[in-house]
Amino acid sequence: MTSLTLAIVFAFIVGYFFIAIESFTKVNKAAIALLTLVVCWTLFMFGAGDYLPGLSGDDLYNQASSAIEKHLGSTSTTLFFLMGAMTIVEIVDQNGGFDFVRKALHTTSERKLLWQIAFMTFFLSAILDNMTTAIVMIMILRKLVSKHEDRIIFASLVIIAANAGGAFSPIGDVTTIMLWNKGVITPLGVISEVFVPSVVSLVVPVLIMQYSLKGRLVTSDSNLKIDSHVFEFDDFQRKVIFFLGVGGLIFVPIFKSITHLPPFVGILFVLAILWIVSEIFYRNHHHTNAGMNNRVSNLLSKIDLSTILFFLGILMAVSCLEQVGVLQTLGTWLNQVSNGNHYIVTGVIGLVSSVVDNVPLVAGCMGMYPIQAVGDMAVDGIFWQLLAYCAGVGGSILIIGSAAGVVVMGLEKITFGWYMKHVSWLALVGYLSGILSYWLIRAFLFTASL
């Protein structure tokens, strides 16, 4: 490994370190990620001749620029998909599309609500992203559970359920979106193989958690009141917006299989249809402030652009490591240490994702391991399916390990220590149970095929 390659690796590690301690430095991680991107690729250009041998002069720099643009093109497909999905969810949420979900969860039994919250979050997260699902469910919980000490138990379950639900869906988590866009998993493949382990990773913690809840909820009529008056749309229009948005997200994999176009094209198609329908609905509300504020052109300003820029920075920085061959070398080393055991490699990655962001971890793995025509590294192979599961579900072990956890931590003021004491071990048991179930299913299928 050359000194310039070491410098690129060092720049990435330093950037990653400051991203990890964002809560202490108070510097937005998007800024650090963008700076890391620039530093890594600048160092690459200084030593482009070492990485692109046989070229010189303008040919060298043109080829180096082409390499950067190639990685940017691959990265942008994920970014446009995320932007489209985030906008669709914002349209549905701001116009009352999730209003009726709250009605369906009305109960006074703590245990019954626990299971309702678990599976509602699980399946919503498979359609929406886990962070948005967490926000929606916390807003609903605040209407259903008035005591904070009770609500944080349900809120902790939301984290586990949101991450579990996102792991088996090609659109449920940023990491599965990345894997799908890369072409290493297919919607049918990841759903059919990772669904059962994801359910197991949720059911096991809920079974244990329910024994701490034996009472009944105390709620007031005012808490259960649906705030229909704050929305400009009537009940029918809100349902249309919901089913167009959520149904459209479900339709995206179907659109891809029919047209063979990248997933971001499908998400933009759904966004366009939803945008047009909402504009038609708002024709009768153009004279009101709410009618103006909730139009898509205004909702676009509410999209979390810093998150998009963070993904741009970190994915492009990781792609620089891939370009200089660092990730391939690391992948070879991991295979040697684990004797090629995919359960060990992905299991460790899942545990690490409870501490650090799973986006660069998955991006790094995609760079470390090339797609093979057949075997465990083929499309929908064991390695990629386990990676989707472990990177998603492993983030629940610590509250800081996922976007859903960080959001719930902020909304409900859950401390790191409380979560680690009461919930982390439950999430870990569920995580390991899911891996075991995947191994058992694979072993059974192998035995049945003999």
C-alpha positions in Angstrom: 0.0 0.0 0.0 1.5 3.3 -1.1 1.9 6.4 1.1 -0.7 8.2 -0.9 -3.2 5.4 -0.4 -2.5 5.5 3.3 -3.1 9.2 3.3 -6.5 8.6 1.6 -7.4 5.9 4.2 -6.3 8.3 7.0 -8.4 11.1 5.7 -11.4 8.8 5.5 -10.9 7.5 9.1 -10.5 11.0 10.5 -13.6 12.2 8.7 -15.5 9.1 9.9 -14.4 9.8 13.4 -15.8 13.3 13.4 -19.0 12.1 11.9 -19.3 9.6 14.7 -18.8 12.3 17.4 -21.3 14.7 15.9 -23.2 14.9 19.1 -20.1 16.2 20.9 -18.7 18.5 18.2 -22.1 19.9 17.2 -20.8 20.1 13.6 -23.3 18.6 11.1 -22.1 15.3 9.8 -23.0 16.3 6.2 -20.3 19.0 6.3 -17.7 16.5 7.5 -18.8 14.0 4.9 -18.5 16.5 2.1 -15.1 17.6 3.2 -14.0 13.9 3.4 -15.2 13.4 -0.2 -13.2 16.4 -1.4 -10.0 15.5 0.5 -10.1 11.8 -0.6 -10.6 12.5 -4.3 -8.1 15.3 -4.3 -5.4 13.0 -3.0 -6.5 10.5 -5.6 -5.9 13.0 -8.4 -2.4 13.8 -7.0 -1.5 10.2 -7.5 -3.7 9.3 -10.4 -0.8 7.9 -12.3 -0.3 5.2 -9.6 -3.9 4.0 -9.9 -4.3 4.4 -13.7 -1.0 3.1 -15.0 0.0 3.5 -18.7 -1.7 7.0 -19.0 -0.2 10.4 -18.8 -1.0 14.1 -19.4 -4.6 14.9 -20.5 -5.4 11.3 -21.0 -4.6 10.5 -17.4 -6.7 13.3 -16.0 -9.6 12.7 -18.4 -9.6 9.0 -17.3 -9.4 10.0 -13.6 -12.3 12.4 -14.1 -14.3 9.7 -15.8 -13.8 7.4 -12.9 -15.2 10.1 -10.5 -18.2 10.7 -12.8 -18.9 7.0 -13.0 -19.0 6.7 -9.2 -21.1 9.9 -9.0 -23.6 8.4 -11.5 -24.0 5.3 -9.4 -24.4 7.3 -6.2 -26.9 9.7 -7.7 -29.4 6.9 -8.4 -29.6 6.3 -4.7 -29.8 10.0 -3.9 -32.6 10.7 -6.3 -34.5 7.6 -5.0 -34.2 8.9 -1.5 -35.3 12.4 -2.4 -38.3 11.1 -4.2 -39.3 8.8 -1.4 -38.8 11.5 1.3 -41.0 13.9 -0.7 -43.8 11.4 -1.2 -43.8 10.6 2.6 -43.9 14.3 3.4 -46.8 14.9 1.1 -48.8 12.1 2.7 -47.9 13.1 6.2 -48.6 16.9 5.9 -51.9 16.3 4.2 -53.3 14.0 6.8 -52.7 10.7 5.0 -51.6 8.9 8.2 -54.6 10.2 10.1 -56.7 7.0 10.0 -53.8 4.9 11.1 -54.2 6.4 14.6 -57.8 5.4 14.7 -56.9 1.7 14.1 -54.7 1.5 17.2 -57.3 2.5 19.8 -57.2 0.1 22.7 -56.9 0.2 26.5 -54.8 -2.9 26.9 -51.0 -2.3 27.2 -50.1 -5.7 25.8 -52.5 -5.5 22.9 -51.2 -2.0 22.0 -47.6 -3.4 22.2 -48.3 -6.0 19.6 -50.3 -3.5 17.5 -47.5 -1.0 17.6 -44.9 -3.7 16.8 -46.6 -4.9 13.6 -47.9 -1.6 12.5 -44.4 -0.2 12.7 -42.9 -3.3 11.1 -45.0 -3.2 8.0 -45.1 0.6 7.6 -41.3 0.6 7.8 -41.2 -1.9 4.9 -43.0 0.7 2.8 -41.7 3.9 4.2 -38.2 4.5 5.4 -37.6 3.5 9.1 -36.8 7.1 10.2 -40.1 8.5 8.8 -42.0 5.5 10.2 -40.5 6.1 13.7 -41.6 9.8 13.6 -45.1 8.9 12.5 -45.5 6.2 15.2 -44.2 8.5 17.9 -46.7 11.1 16.9 -49.5 8.4 17.2 -48.1 7.1 20.5 -48.4 10.6 22.0 -52.1 10.5 21.4 -52.5 7.0 22.8 -50.1 6.9 25.8 -50.1 9.9 28.1 -47.5 8.8 30.7 -44.0 9.4 29.5 -42.5 6.5 31.6 -44.9 4.1 29.8 -44.5 5.7 26.4 -40.7 5.3 26.2 -41.2 1.5 26.5 -43.4 1.6 23.4 -41.1 4.1 21.7 -38.2 1.7 22.2 -40.2 -1.0 20.5 -40.8 1.3 17.6 -37.0 1.5 17.1 -36.7 -2.3 17.0 -39.8 -2.8 14.8 -38.8 0.0 12.3 -35.3 -1.4 11.8 -36.6 -5.0 11.5 -39.3 -4.0 9.0 -36.8 -2.0 6.9 -34.4 -4.9 6.6 -36.5 -7.2 4.5 -37.8 -4.6 2.1 -35.9 -3.2 -0.9 -37.3 0.3 -0.1 -37.5 0.1 3.7 -34.0 1.2 4.6 -31.2 3.2 3.1 -29.0 0.2 3.1 -31.5 -2.1 1.3 -32.1 0.7 -1.2 -28.3 0.9 -1.8 -28.1 -2.9 -2.3 -31.0 -3.0 -4.6 -29.7 -0.1 -6.7 -26.3 -1.9 -6.9 -28.1 -4.9 -8.2 -26.9 -7.4 -5.6 -30.4 -8.1 -4.3 -33.8 -8.3 -5.9 -37.2 -7.3 -4.3 -38.5 -10.9 -4.4 -35.2 -12.3 -3.3 -34.7 -10.1 -0.2 -38.4 -10.4 0.8 -38.6 -14.2 0.5 -35.3 -14.8 2.4 -35.1 -12.0 5.0 -38.7 -11.7 5.9 -38.8 -14.6 8.4 -35.5 -13.6 10.2 -36.8 -10.0 10.4 -40.1 -11.2 12.0 -38.2 -13.3 14.4 -35.9 -10.4 15.4 -39.1 -8.5 16.3 -41.3 -11.2 17.9 -38.6 -12.4 20.3 -38.2 -9.0 22.0 -41.9 -8.4 22.1 -42.6 -11.7 23.7 -40.1 -10.8 26.5 -41.2 -7.2 26.7 -44.9 -7.9 27.1 -44.4 -9.4 30.6 -43.4 -6.0 31.9 -46.8 -4.6 30.7 -49.8 -5.9 32.6 -51.9 -2.9 33.2 -54.4 -0.8 31.2 -53.8 2.5 29.4 -55.4 5.7 30.7 -56.3 7.9 27.9 -58.6 10.9 27.5 -61.0 11.7 24.7 -59.0 14.7 23.8 -55.9 12.6 23.2 -57.8 10.3 20.9 -59.4 13.1 18.9 -58.4 13.2 15.3 -57.3 16.7 14.3 -59.1 16.7 11.0 -59.6 20.5 11.3 -55.9 21.2 10.7 -56.0 19.6 7.2 -57.5 21.3 4.2 -58.4 17.9 2.6 -61.5 16.0 3.5 -61.5 12.4 4.6 -61.8 11.0 1.1 -59.0 13.2 -0.2 -56.7 12.2 2.6 -57.3 8.5 1.9 -56.6 9.1 -1.8 -53.3 10.8 -1.0 -52.4 7.9 1.4 -53.1 5.1 -1.0 -51.4 6.9 -3.9 -48.3 7.6 -1.9 -48.0 4.3 -0.1 -49.4 2.3 -3.0 -47.0 4.0 -5.3 -44.0 3.1 -3.1 -45.1 -0.6 -3.3 -45.5 -0.2 -7.1 -41.9 0.9 -7.6 -40.4 -2.6 -7.7 -43.2 -3.7 -10.1 -42.4 -0.7 -12.3 -38.7 -1.7 -12.4 -39.5 -5.3 -13.3 -41.8 -4.1 -16.2 -39.7 -1.4 -17.6 -36.2 -2.5 -16.5 -35.5 1.1 -15.6 -33.5 2.0 -12.4 -35.7 2.3 -9.2 -35.3 6.1 -9.0 -37.2 6.5 -12.3 -40.2 4.6 -10.7 -40.1 6.8 -7.6 -40.1 9.9 -9.7 -43.1 8.6 -11.6 -45.0 8.1 -8.4 -44.0 11.5 -7.2 -45.2 13.1 -10.4 -48.6 11.4 -10.2 -49.1 12.3 -6.5 -48.0 15.9 -7.2 -50.5 16.3 -10.0 -53.4 14.8 -7.9 -52.6 17.0 -4.9 -52.5 20.1 -7.1 -56.0 19.2 -8.4 -57.3 18.8 -4.9 -55.8 22.1 -3.8 -57.5 24.1 -6.6 -60.4 24.8 -4.2 -58.0 25.7 -1.3 -55.6 28.1 -3.0 -57.0 31.0 -1.0 -56.0 29.6 2.4 -52.6 29.7 4.1 -52.7 25.9 4.7 -53.6 25.4 1.1 -50.5 27.2 0.1 -48.1 25.8 2.7 -48.9 22.1 2.1 -48.5 22.2 -1.7 -45.7 20.1 -3.0 -43.7 23.1 -4.2 -43.6 24.4 -0.6 -43.1 20.9 1.0 -39.9 20.5 -1.0 -38.2 23.0 1.3 -39.0 20.6 4.2 -37.0 17.7 2.8 -33.9 17.0 4.9 -31.3 18.2 2.4 -28.5 17.8 4.9 -29.2 14.0 5.0 -29.0 13.8 1.2 -25.7 15.7 1.2 -24.4 13.4 3.9 -25.1 10.4 1.8 -23.5 12.1 -1.2 -20.3 12.8 0.8 -19.9 9.4 2.5 -20.8 7.3 -0.5 -18.4 9.2 -2.8 -15.7 9.0 -0.1 -16.2 5.2 0.1 -16.1 5.0 -3.6 -12.7 6.6 -3.6 -11.5 3.8 -1.3 -12.9 1.3 -3.8 -11.2 3.0 -6.7 -7.7 2.8 -5.1 -8.2 -0.9 -4.1 -8.4 -0.5 -0.3 -11.8 -2.2 0.0 -10.9 -5.2 -2.1 -7.8 -5.7 0.1 -9.9 -5.4 3.3 -12.5 -7.9 1.9 -9.8 -10.4 1.2 -8.4 -10.0 4.7 -11.8 -10.5 6.3 -12.4 -13.7 4.3 -9.1 -15.1 5.5 -9.7 -14.2 9.1 -13.2 -15.7 9.1 -12.3 -18.6 6.8 -15.0 -17.4 4.4 -17.8 -17.7 6.9 -20.4 -15.2 5.8 -22.3 -15.5 9.1 -19.3 -14.2 11.0 -18.5 -11.4 8.6 -22.0 -10.0 8.3 -22.7 -10.7 12.0 -19.8 -8.5 13.0 -20.8 -5.8 10.5 -24.3 -5.8 12.2 -22.8 -5.4 15.7 -20.6 -2.6 14.4 -23.6 -0.9 12.8 -25.0 -0.5 16.3 -22.2 2.0 17.0 -21.5 3.6 13.7 -23.7 4.5 10.7 -24.6 1.5 8.6 -24.5 3.4 5.3 -20.7 3.6 4.9 -20.5 0.0 6.2 -22.7 -1.3 3.5 -21.1 0.9 0.9 -17.8 -0.4 2.0 -18.9 -4.0 1.7 -20.3 -3.4 -1.8 -16.8 -2.2 -2.7 -15.0 -5.0 -0.9 -16.9 -7.9 -2.4 -17.5 -8.2 -6.2 -20.7 -9.6 -7.5 -20.2 -13.2 -8.8 -22.2 -15.1 -11.4 -22.9 -18.0 -9.0 -22.4 -18.9 -5.3 -22.9 -17.0 -2.1 -21.7 -13.7 -3.7 -24.1 -13.9 -6.6 -27.3 -11.7 -6.9 -29.5 -12.7 -3.9 -26.7 -14.8 -2.5 -26.4 -15.6 1.2 -23.8 -12.9 1.8 -26.0 -10.0 0.4 -29.1 -11.3 2.1 -27.4 -11.5 5.5 -25.8 -8.1 4.9 -29.3 -6.6 4.4 -30.5 -8.2 7.6 -27.5 -7.6 9.8 -26.9 -4.0 8.8 -30.5 -3.1 9.3 -31.5 -5.0 12.5 -28.1 -4.6 14.2 -28.7 -0.9 14.4 -31.3 -1.5 17.1 -28.8 -2.8 19.7 -27.8 0.7 20.7 -30.1 3.7 20.4 -27.5 5.6 18.4 -27.1 2.8 15.9 -29.9 3.8 13.5 -31.6 6.9 12.2 -34.9 5.6 13.8 -33.1 5.3 17.1 -31.6 8.8 17.0 -35.0 10.3 16.0 -36.9 8.6 18.8 -34.1 9.4 21.3 -34.6 13.1 20.5 -38.4 13.1 20.4 -39.0 11.1 23.6 -35.8 12.2 25.5 -34.7 8.6 26.0 -31.2 8.4 27.5 -28.5 6.2 26.2 -28.1 4.6 29.6 -31.8 3.7 30.0 -32.0 2.2 26.6 -28.8 0.2 27.1 -30.1 -1.2 30.4 -33.6 -2.0 29.5 -33.7 -2.6 25.7 -30.3 -3.3 24.2 -30.2 -6.9 25.4 -33.6 -7.5 24.0 -32.6 -6.1 20.6 -29.4 -8.3 20.7 -31.4 -11.5 21.6 -33.7 -10.7 18.7 -30.8 -10.0 16.3 -29.1 -13.2 17.1 -32.4 -15.2 16.9 -33.0 -13.8 13.4 -29.5 -14.9 12.3 -30.1 -18.4 13.8 -33.5 -18.7 12.0 -31.9 -17.8 8.7 -29.3 -20.5 9.3 -31.9 -23.0 10.2 -34.0 -22.2 7.1 -30.9 -22.5 4.9 -29.9 -25.8 6.5 -33.5 -27.2 6.1 -33.6 -26.2 2.5 -30.2 -27.8 1.8 -31.3 -31.0 3.5 -34.6 -31.1 1.6 -32.8 -30.7 -1.7 -30.6 -33.8 -1.1 
